[in-house]
Amino acid sequence: MTDKKERRSQNLPFSDPSRYQQRDANHYIEHDTHNEVGYEALYQLPGQILLRVLDLKSCSGEAAAISIPQEQLVFCFKAAGENVLQAEGVDVRLGPGHFLMGYGGDGEKITDQADAGQPYQMLMLVCPPSVFNDMPFAIDNEQLPQDILQATAGEDRYVSSYAMGTQMLAAAKTLFEQKERGPWNMAFLQAKSTELLCYAIDEIGRQELQEQCKQVSPRELEQIREAQDILQLEMQTPPTQDELVKRLGIGKTRLKNCFKAVVGCSMSDYLLSLRMQKAQQQLHIGDLSVTQIAESIGYEHAGNFVAAFKRRFGTTPKAYQKALQSLAD
């Protein structure tokens, strides 16, 4: 992988944090010591995302001090080799086909010990927590997995590793391929890095929900199903969370946690999905205006409905309806 803005260095210690402070688009580091042989490449991508590709042919097996950026989320994806990361007295083993998420604290010591004589391939994506609030992610904090929120709050900053699915493995594999992609190289790296982050967030959230579902009682499950029915029947004038709590006889925090565990999203996201599905159906029938559809699903102002519809489907209701009509002709 090459780029016009490229900086090269050799045998930069893994404990040196300057590798993360680069302003060059591409920083290539060659490692050729008695401890490690291979290369490291860092790419400063748009959107405050840093991609680090570490490909070592062999390691000594000695524990080595490493640095990670402070106040940044760090996602590590392992393709080859076994290693143990130790931070804050916690050991996390990372093997091929697994990834972990962490959050860099202030001045903490981290060591990494890999199996001697074995290859070591790892991708690292570094970004500020706020990156998920901006495009292309545009995720509210309440939509992020609790593990990520707790990590950024200073709780459980290093979590156990997660398994990588086939799609995640395929995306990671392409980033290890040293291909010359010309002027679109950075765009390609950004797209694949964004894809990996999406898969990682989805997997963390999926496993989190699985654990939460185990703690939902049969009675709570009935209450969540009842909450779904109420939101579906009353989407035009839905009850507030406080009103829903009184009607169901469940605590507010427990309602929020159980709803997300069972349904897979927050109540506000679920209500939005119901409204957008109903809007699609009514646009397909075609006997109501956009303003009438907006009112029927609970929007006081048609402009808010149009904006929400465009965020969800990438087009306006009128354009969506025209596309349906052209397909029918």
C-alpha positions in Angstrom: 0.0 0.0 0.0 1.5 3.3 -1.0 0.4 6.9 -0.9 1.8 10.2 -2.0 1.9 11.4 1.6 4.1 8.7 3.1 6.5 8.8 6.0 8.9 5.9 6.7 10.7 4.9 9.8 12.4 1.8 11.2 12.2 -0.1 14.5 10.0 2.5 16.3 9.4 1.0 19.8 5.9 -0.3 20.3 5.8 1.8 23.5 6.3 5.0 21.6 3.0 6.9 21.3 4.2 9.2 18.6 3.0 6.7 16.0 -0.6 7.7 16.9 0.1 11.5 16.6 1.0 11.4 12.9 -0.4 14.0 10.5 0.8 12.1 7.4 -1.8 10.1 5.5 0.4 7.1 5.6 3.2 6.1 8.0 5.2 2.9 7.2 7.3 1.4 10.0 9.7 -1.5 9.3 10.6 -3.8 12.1 13.8 -5.8 11.9 15.1 -6.7 15.4 15.9 -9.9 17.3 12.4 -9.5 18.8 10.2 -8.8 15.8 10.5 -9.0 12.0 7.8 -7.4 9.8 6.1 -4.1 9.1 3.5 -1.7 10.5 1.5 0.7 8.5 -0.7 3.5 9.9 -3.3 5.5 7.9 -4.9 8.7 9.0 -8.4 8.4 7.5 -11.1 11.0 7.2 -13.5 11.2 10.1 -10.8 11.0 12.8 -10.3 7.3 12.3 -6.8 5.9 12.5 -6.1 2.5 10.9 -3.1 0.5 12.0 -2.0 -2.7 10.2 0.6 -4.8 12.1 2.0 -7.7 10.2 5.0 -9.5 11.9 6.5 -12.7 10.5 7.8 -13.7 13.9 7.9 -12.6 17.5 10.3 -13.3 20.4 7.6 -14.2 22.9 8.9 -11.7 25.4 6.4 -9.4 27.1 6.7 -5.9 25.6 5.4 -2.6 26.8 3.0 -1.0 24.3 1.2 2.3 24.0 -2.4 3.1 23.0 -3.9 6.5 22.4 -5.4 8.3 25.4 -9.1 8.9 25.5 -9.7 7.0 22.3 -11.7 3.9 21.6 -9.4 1.1 20.3 -10.7 -1.9 18.3 -8.2 -4.7 17.7 -8.9 -7.4 15.1 -6.6 -10.5 15.2 -5.9 -12.4 12.0 -2.9 -14.6 13.0 -1.0 -15.5 16.2 -1.9 -15.7 19.9 -1.2 -12.9 22.3 -2.1 -11.8 25.8 -2.7 -8.1 26.6 -2.4 -7.1 30.3 -3.9 -3.8 31.5 -5.0 -2.7 34.9 -4.2 -6.2 36.2 -6.6 -7.9 33.7 -5.3 -10.4 31.2 -7.2 -10.6 27.9 -6.2 -13.4 25.4 -6.7 -12.5 21.8 -6.5 -15.2 19.1 -7.1 -15.5 15.3 -10.7 -14.7 14.4 -11.4 -12.6 17.5 -11.4 -8.9 18.3 -11.5 -6.7 21.4 -12.6 -3.2 22.3 -10.9 -1.0 24.8 -10.6 2.6 25.8 -7.2 4.3 26.4 -6.8 5.7 29.9 -4.3 8.3 31.1 -0.7 6.9 31.6 -1.7 3.3 32.2 0.8 0.6 31.5 -0.1 -2.1 29.0 2.0 -5.2 28.0 1.6 -7.5 25.1 3.0 -11.0 25.0 2.8 -13.1 21.8 3.7 -16.7 21.2 7.4 -17.1 20.3 8.2 -17.7 16.7 4.7 -17.3 15.5 3.3 -14.7 13.0 1.4 -11.8 14.4 -1.3 -10.1 12.3 -3.6 -7.5 13.8 -5.6 -4.6 12.6 -6.3 -1.7 15.0 -8.9 1.0 14.5 -8.6 4.1 16.8 -11.2 6.7 17.0 -12.8 9.2 19.5 -16.1 8.0 21.0 -17.8 11.0 19.3 -17.1 9.5 15.9 -20.2 7.4 16.1 -22.4 10.4 16.6 -21.3 11.8 13.2 -21.8 10.7 9.7 -21.6 8.0 8.3 -22.6 6.3 11.6 -25.0 9.0 13.0 -25.7 6.9 16.1 -27.1 8.3 19.3 -25.3 7.3 22.5 -28.4 5.4 23.7 -28.1 3.2 20.6 -24.5 2.2 21.4 -23.8 -1.0 23.3 -23.5 -0.5 27.0 -20.0 -2.0 26.9 -18.8 0.9 24.8 -20.5 3.5 27.0 -19.1 1.9 30.2 -15.6 1.8 28.7 -15.6 5.5 27.7 -16.9 6.3 31.2 -13.9 4.6 32.7 -15.6 1.4 33.8 -14.4 -1.9 32.4 -12.2 -0.3 29.9 -10.9 -3.6 28.5 -13.5 -6.2 27.7 -13.2 -9.8 26.7 -12.6 -10.7 23.1 -15.5 -11.3 20.7 -15.6 -13.8 17.8 -15.4 -12.3 14.3 -18.0 -13.4 11.8 -17.3 -14.4 8.2 -18.1 -10.9 6.9 -15.8 -9.3 9.4 -13.0 -11.7 8.6 -13.4 -11.0 4.9 -13.3 -7.2 5.4 -10.2 -7.6 7.6 -8.4 -9.8 5.1 -8.7 -7.2 2.4 -6.9 -4.7 4.6 -3.8 -7.0 4.9 -3.5 -7.2 1.1 -0.7 -5.0 -0.1 -2.4 -3.8 -3.3 -1.8 -0.6 -5.2 -5.2 1.0 -5.6 -4.1 4.3 -7.0 -5.8 7.5 -6.1 -8.8 5.8 -4.5 -6.7 3.9 -1.9 -7.6 6.1 1.0 -11.3 5.9 0.1 -11.1 2.1 0.0 -9.4 2.0 3.4 -12.0 4.3 4.9 -14.8 2.2 3.5 -13.4 -1.1 4.8 -12.5 0.5 8.2 -16.1 1.8 8.5 -17.4 -1.6 7.6 -15.3 -3.3 10.3 -16.5 -0.8 12.9 -20.1 -1.4 12.0 -19.6 -5.2 12.3 -17.8 -4.7 15.6 -20.5 -2.6 17.1 -23.2 -5.0 15.9 -21.4 -8.0 17.4 -20.8 -6.3 20.7 -24.4 -5.3 20.9 -25.7 -8.7 19.8 -23.7 -10.5 22.5 -24.7 -7.9 25.1 -28.4 -8.4 24.3 -28.0 -12.2 24.5 -26.7 -11.8 28.1 -29.4 -9.3 29.0 -32.2 -11.6 27.6 -31.1 -14.4 30.0 -32.0 -12.0 32.9 -35.5 -11.2 31.7 -38.2 -13.0 33.6 -41.3 -14.6 32.0 -43.4 -11.8 33.6 -41.2 -9.1 32.3 -41.3 -10.7 28.8 -45.1 -10.5 28.9 -44.8 -6.8 29.9 -42.5 -6.1 27.0 -44.8 -7.8 24.5 -47.7 -5.7 26.0 -45.6 -2.5 25.5 -45.0 -3.4 21.9 -48.8 -3.8 21.4 -49.5 -0.5 23.0 -46.9 1.4 20.9 -48.3 -0.3 17.7 -51.9 0.5 18.5 -51.3 4.0 19.8 -48.4 5.3 17.6 -50.4 8.4 16.6 -50.5 9.6 20.3 -48.1 7.2 22.1 -47.9 7.2 25.9 -44.8 8.6 27.5 -42.4 6.3 29.3 -43.8 7.4 32.7 -47.4 6.6 31.5 -46.2 3.2 30.1 -44.5 2.4 33.4 -47.8 2.9 35.3 -49.9 0.9 32.8 -47.5 -2.0 32.8 -46.5 -2.0 36.5 -42.8 -2.2 35.8 -39.9 0.2 36.8 -38.7 2.7 34.3 -35.1 1.5 34.2 -36.2 -2.1 34.0 -38.6 -1.3 31.2 -35.9 0.4 29.1 -33.3 -2.4 29.7 -35.8 -5.3 29.2 -37.3 -3.7 26.1 -33.9 -3.3 24.4 -32.9 -6.8 25.4 -36.0 -8.5 24.0 -36.7 -6.3 21.0 -33.2 -5.3 20.1 -33.7 -1.5 20.1 -34.9 1.3 22.3 -38.6 2.1 22.5 -38.1 5.4 20.6 -36.4 3.5 17.8 -39.1 0.8 17.8 -41.8 3.5 17.6 -39.9 5.2 14.7 -39.7 1.9 12.8 -43.5 1.3 13.3 -44.2 4.8 12.0 -42.0 4.4 8.9 -43.5 1.0 8.1 -47.0 2.4 8.3 -45.9 5.4 6.1 -44.5 3.0 3.5 -47.8 1.1 3.4 -49.8 4.3 3.0 -47.6 5.7 0.3 -48.0 2.4 -1.6 -51.8 2.7 -1.4 -51.5 6.3 -2.5 -54.9 7.7 -1.3 -53.5 10.1 1.3 -51.3 13.2 1.0 -47.9 13.4 2.7 -49.5 15.8 5.3 -52.3 13.3 6.1 -49.8 10.4 6.4 -47.7 12.5 8.8 -50.7 13.2 11.0 -51.9 9.6 10.9 -48.7 8.3 12.4 -48.2 10.9 15.0 -46.3 13.9 13.4 -47.7 17.3 14.1 -45.6 18.8 11.4 -45.2 17.2 7.9 -41.7 18.6 7.7 -40.5 16.5 10.7 -42.0 13.4 9.0 -40.3 14.1 5.7 -37.0 14.6 7.5 -37.4 11.4 9.5 -38.4 9.5 6.3 -35.4 10.7 4.4 -33.0 9.8 7.2 -34.4 6.3 7.2 -34.7 5.6 3.5 -32.5 8.2 1.8 -35.3 9.8 -0.1 -38.4 11.9 0.4 -41.9 10.4 0.7 -43.0 12.0 -2.6 -39.9 10.6 -4.4 -40.5 7.2 -2.8 -44.1 7.2 -4.0 -43.1 8.2 -7.5 -40.6 5.4 -7.6 -43.4 2.9 -6.6 -45.7 4.3 -9.3 -43.0 4.0 -12.0 -42.4 0.3 -11.0 -46.1 -0.3 -11.3 -46.4 1.2 -14.8 
